[in-house]
Amino acid sequence: MKKHSARVAPLSACNSPVLTLTKVEGEERPRDSPGPAEAQAPAGTETGGRTSQRCWTCPRAQLRKIFWGVAVVLCVCSSWAGSTQLAKLTFRKFDAPFTLTWFATNWNFLFFPLYYAGHICKSAEKQSVKQRFRECCRFFGDNGLTLKVFFTKAAPFGVLWTLTNYLYLHAIKKINTTDVSVLFCCNKAFVFLLSWIVLRDRFMGVRIVAAILAIAGIVMMTYADGFHSHSVIGIALVVGSASMSALYKVLFKLLLGSAKFGEAALFLSILGVFNILFITCIPVILYFTKVEYWSSFDDIPWGNLCGFSVLLLTFNIVLNFGIAVTYPTLMSLGIVLSVPVNAVVDHYTSQIVFNGVRVIAIIIIGLGFLLLLLPEEWDVWLIKLLTRLKVRKKESPPFLCPLRPLQWNAVVTPRGNDLEDYFLMGGTPLGKVYIPVQFRSSAVSPMVFIGMSNLLALFHIRPFT
């Protein structure tokens, strides 16, 4: 029977998007590199000598992935920015961040039912709910989902999930949504540092630079508001939320490895069950102690609560299952693109001041986030690209074009910028004077070369190779 461990994961913790658990259905390990025989085979032929259709299907598949990637990026960006702004709006009438966290996390229970509905519609081999549930439970080991597994492998992640969302929502009460969203992007740097230490991922200098940029951006963001108590507490809450998110991701890779779609849906539904069974008591305690108190249930903005929960559920669904239709890097771009969206909304709805320090901090953190999206072999690809361009430049043959020399008369002292005063018709010719200028055929076409040559001849400039 198959066992899952951290070695099953095809991607390192830093390469996949934030809080993503899944890998493409059916892939148990990364694809091996082609062998020497496959590498030496012509690109357009198969082993049997037939013309391969891969040259036609690969670009179409890539274009389809890019198209879906744009759609996923827009969905991630809109759902993340929308949930952040809606949470800010909800706290004006309902000042209870932990209760909002508990209410939204309960919706995680819908993950597995939604997955099973998709399985019924798309899968060729349809299984019953019980059969599918048992098959997905193999993710937790040979014995499936037992009480011991529930408390040792699911409950800790339920706590981390609640802390991540609660700290993020509590920070929205203290500072503006632009600062919250850009500071949460630092979790990518925290994931790299933890995966480098715990998972022994490959060391990359560019990611160290990105982590330094993230830390520098946090310090500058704190300095932007003058180290006031509310801003410092809010920034600390967001950094804590990003740290909990990174710890959640790295521990998942370490303890459980990587999950398929059904396994991830079951795991997230289990987090919702854990939240209902064991976290429900905390909002009740906060209500009776009047830490998070509301006068009556009629005063609760249920529309805002349900809208926030739907947007957060959509965000997690797209982020965890969008890898089936596009690249993980494009999915991660949706999170950083939510920063300018929140900035525009804050500019018109709040009194945020975009001073120089805040703008530089946002740019630095965004740059660090983008550097962390670089693949592990980015330096090798860059060297190959530069080498290929250099070889192509050396091998390109020069284009030789015969140029008929032009006869010019005596040159007099020019007046102003009028070129007609340079040459006087009639008189004794002084000869031909040429200035060497070199062109290559790879740079210009023959017709453009001839036209440029005749134009340059007016100024006694003759192209040569």
N, C-alpha and C positions, 0 to 999 in steps of 0.2 A: 504494500500500500504506500502511496506517495506521502512523503513528509515534507513540510515546508519549513524553511529556515531562512536566515538572513542571506545565505548564499544564493538563494533562488532569484533575488532581485536583479533585473537586468540593468537598472540604472542606479547610480549612486544617489545618496540622499540629496546632494546639492544639485543634481542635474534635473530632477523632476520638479514640477510646480509645488507651490505651497500647499500643504495638507493633502496632497494627492496620494492615494493608496494603491491605485490600480495599475495594471499593465494590460496590454491588448489581449483579449480573450484568445486562448489557445497557445500563446507563446510561453514556453516553460523556461527558456534560456535565450540569451542573445544570439543572434545569427553569427555563425562562424565566418571568418574571413575566407575569401575564395582561395582555393589551392593553386599551385603553380600552373596546373593544366588549364584551370578555368581562367586564370589571370592572363595567360598567353593566347587564349582563344580570341578570334576576331569578335568585335562588338556586335556585328550584324548577323552572325551565324550561330547556330546551335551545334551540338556535338555531331549530329547526323548530317550536317551540311545544309540544313534547311534554313531559310531566312527566318530570323527570330522576330517575334512581334513585340519584344520588350522595348525596342527603340520607339515604338508607337505608344505603348501603354504606359511607360514610365512617366513621360512628360504629362500625359493626361491625368495620371494618378497624382502627380505632384501638384498640378494645377487644382485638382479637386481638393487636395489637402490644404493648399493655401487658401482656397475659397472658404472652406469650412473653418480654417484658422481665423480668418477675418471675422466670420460670424461668431465664433467662440470668443474672440477677443472683445468684440462689442458686447456680447452677453455678459462676460465676466466683469467688464468695466462698468456697465450700466447697473448690474445687480449689486456689485460691491459698493459703488458710489451711492446708489439709491438706498440701500440698507443703512449706510452710514448717515446720510442726510435724514432719512425717516426716523432713525433712532434719536438724532438730535432734536427733531420736531416733537417726538413722543415725550421726551423728558420735560418739555414745557408744561405738560398737563399731568404726566405720570412719572414722578421722580422715584423710580424703582429699578435700577439697572440689573440687580440680581434676579428679580422676578421676571424681567424681560428676557434675561438669559435663559432662565429655567423654561419659560413659555416657548421660546424659539427652539430650544434643544429638544423639547418633546416632539417636535415635528420630524425629527430624525427617524422616528418609528416608521415613516412612510417610505423610506429608502427601499427596503426589500419588497414591499407590495408593488411599488412602481417598477422595480426591476423585473419582477415576475410577470407583470402585465406586458412589458416589452419582450420578455422571453416567449410568452405565448404568441405574440404577434409576429416575431421575426424568426424564431428558431424553427428549424425543420423537424427536430426531434423534441416534441413537446413532452414535458414531464409534469407530474402532479406537484402540488406545493410541498407535500411531505418528501417526495423524492428529491426535489431541488434543494430543499432545506438540508436534508442529510448530506447531499453531495457538497454543499457549501460549507457545512460544519467540519469537513475534513481539513479545512484551512487551519483549524486549531489543533490538529494532531490526529493520531490514530483513533483515540477515544471520542473524538468529536467535541461538542460543547458540553462540558460537565460543569458542576458547581465550582470545582477547584479552578478550572480554566476561566470561568466567568470572573472570579475574584482576583485571579493573578494576571490575566492577560487582557481583560476588558475593563475592569473597574479602574485601574490606574489611568487608562486613556480617557475614560469618562470624566475623571477629575481634571485632567489636563485640558480637555475640551471645554469644560465649564470655566476653568480659570482663564483660558485664552479669551473667551468671549466676554466674560465678566469684566476683566481688566480693560479690554478694548472699549466696552460700552461705558465703563466708569470714567475712562479718560475723556470720552466725548463730552461729559458734563463739565470737565475742567478747562479744556482748551478747544480750539476750533477744529473742524473736521479736516482741514487741509494738513495741519501739523500731525494729526492722528494718522491719517492715511499714509503720509510720506514716512513717518517714523516706523510704521508697521512694516514698511518695505525692508527695514534692517533685518527682519527675521531670516532673509536669505543669507546674509553674512553670518548670522548665528548658526544657521544650519551647516554652513561650510566649516566653521570652527569646531562645532561638536562632532561632525562626521569625520573630520581630520583626526580628532583626538580619540573618539570612541570607535568609529567604524574603520579607522586607518585608511581613509580614502587617499587618493593620490594628491601629493602636495603640488600646488600651483601658485607661482608667485603673483600672477595677476589677481587671484582671489584673495591673497593676503592684502594686496593693495586695495581691493574692493572693501574688505573688512575694515581697513584703516580709514577709508573714505566714509564708511557708514558711522564709525565712532566719531570722526571729526564732524560729520553732519549733525549728530546728536548733540554734541557740545555747542556747536554754533546755533542750533535751534533753541537750546536753553538760554544762550546769551541774547538771542533776538528779542526776548520779552523782558530782559533785565533781571533775570533770576527771581521773579516774583514767586510767592508760595504756590499759587494755583498753577502756574505754568510748570514749575519744577515737579509738582506732584503729578500733573497730567502727563508730562513727558516720561516720568518714572513708571507710570501705569502702562503707557504704550510700550515702553521698552520691556517691561515685565510680560506683557501680552505676547510680544514678538519672541521673547525667550521661551515662554511656555509652548508656543507654536513650534519653535525649532526643536525643543525637547520632545514634544509629541512625535514629530516626524522621524527624528533620529532613533528614538526608542522603538518605534514601529518597525523600522528597517532592521534594528538589532534583534528584536524579540520575535517578530512575525514574518519579516521578509517583505515580499510583495504579493498583493492580492489580485485575483481576477475580479471581473465586474460583480458577479454574484457574491463572491466572498466579501468584497468591500461593502456591497449593499447590506449584507447580513451583519457585518461588523458595525456599521453606522446605525443600523436599526437596534442593535444590542446596546449601543451607547444611549439611544433614546429610551430604551426600557430601563437601563440603569438610572437614568436621570429621573424617570417617573417613580421608581421604587425607592431610591435612596437620597435623592436631592430635594424631593418635594417638601421635606420637613424644614429645610432651611428658609424658604420664603415664608412659611407659616410662622416660624420663630421671629423673623425680621418684622413681620406684620404686627404681632402681638407686643413686641418690644418697641414698636413705633420707629424703628430704624428706616423701614420702607413701609409707609402707612398711607392709605387712601380712605377717604371718608365712606364711600359706598361703591359698590360694583357698577353702578350706573355712571359714575364719573370716570371710569376707565375707558380710554380711547381704544376700543376693541378693533376698530378699523386700522389704526396705526400698528397695533400689536400684530394683527394678522398679516398686514402688508409687509412689515419687517420680517416676519417669520417666513413668508413666501419668498421674498427676495433672498434671504439667507439660505433657504433650502435650494433655490435655483442656483445660487452661486456655488454651493457645495456639489450639487449634481453635475453642473457643467465642468467644474474644476476636476472632479474625480473621474468622470466618464467621458470627458471631451477628448481624452487621449486616443480614443478609438478612431477619431476622424481627422485629427490634425497633430501637429508637432507640440511637444510639451513647452518648448521655448515660446511659441506664439501664445499659449495659454497664460504663461507667466506675465506677458506684456500687458494683459488686461488689468493686472493689479497696479502696475506703475502708471498706466494711463488713467486710472481713476483719480490720481493726484491733481492733474490740471482740471478735471471735471469738478472736483470738490473746491478747487481754488476759484473757479468761475462762479460757482454757486455761493461760496462764502463772500465773494466780492460784492454781490448784490443783496445778500440777505443778512450779513453781519458787519461788524466794524473792524474787520481784520486789516492790519497794516502790512503791506508787502514791502518792508524795508530791504536794504541791500543784504543784510546778514541773513534774513530769512530766505531770500531768493537764492543766495549762494548755497545755503544749507540744503535747500530742496534740490538744487542742481547736483550737488556733491552726492547726496544719498541716491538720487536717480542714476547718476553715472556709476556708482558702486553696484547698484542693482543690475544694470545692464552688463557690467563686466562679469558678474557672476553667472550670466546667461551664456557666456562663451563656452563652447564645448571643450573637452579635455585636450583634444588634438588640434586646437585652433592655431597653435604656433607652427605645427607641421604643415597644416593646410596653407598658412600664409607663406611659408618658405617655398612650398611647391608652386604656389601661384606666382610669386616673384621670379622663381627660376624659369617657369614656363614663359612668362612675358619677356624675360631677358633673352632666352634662346630664340623665341619668335622674332625678336628685334634683330638679332644677329643674322638669322637665316633669310630675312626678307631681302630680295634683290633690289638694287636701286633702279630707278626708272630714268632712262636717258632720253632726253628730248632735244633734237637739233634746234638751235636757235639762230636765226638769221641776224647778224649784227646790224645795228642801225647806225647810220652816218649822222653826225651832229656837227653843227657849225660852231663858231667861236662863242665863248661864254663871257658874258659881261657881268659886272657887279649887280647882284639882285637888289631890287627895291621892294621892301615889304615881304609879303608872302605870295606874290604873284609869280607863278611858275613860267608864265609866258615871257617874262623879261629875262629869263635865264638863257634863252636861245634866240639868236638873231638869224633870220633867213638871209643867206648870201654871205660871202666872205671866204676866208681861207679856213678849211677844216683843220681842227687840232688833232684829229685822230680819235681813237677809241680808248676809253678808260672803263675798267670793269672792277666791281667789288665782288669777291667770292661769297656765294650763299649756297648751301647744300640742301637738297630736298631728297626724300626717299619715297619710293612708290607706295609704301605702306601708309604714308601720311596723307597723300593727295592722289586724286585720280588723274589720268592723262589730260583730260580736257581742262580740269582746274589748273594743272601744272602749266599748260600752254598759256592759258589766260593770265596766270600770275607772272609768267616769264615775260610776256609782252608788256605787262604793266610795270614790272621792275626795270625793264630796259629803258623806260623813260628817264630813270634816275641813274643810268649807267650801272645797273646791278644785273649781273648775269648768273643765273643758276648753273651749278655744275655738280658732278658727283665724284 
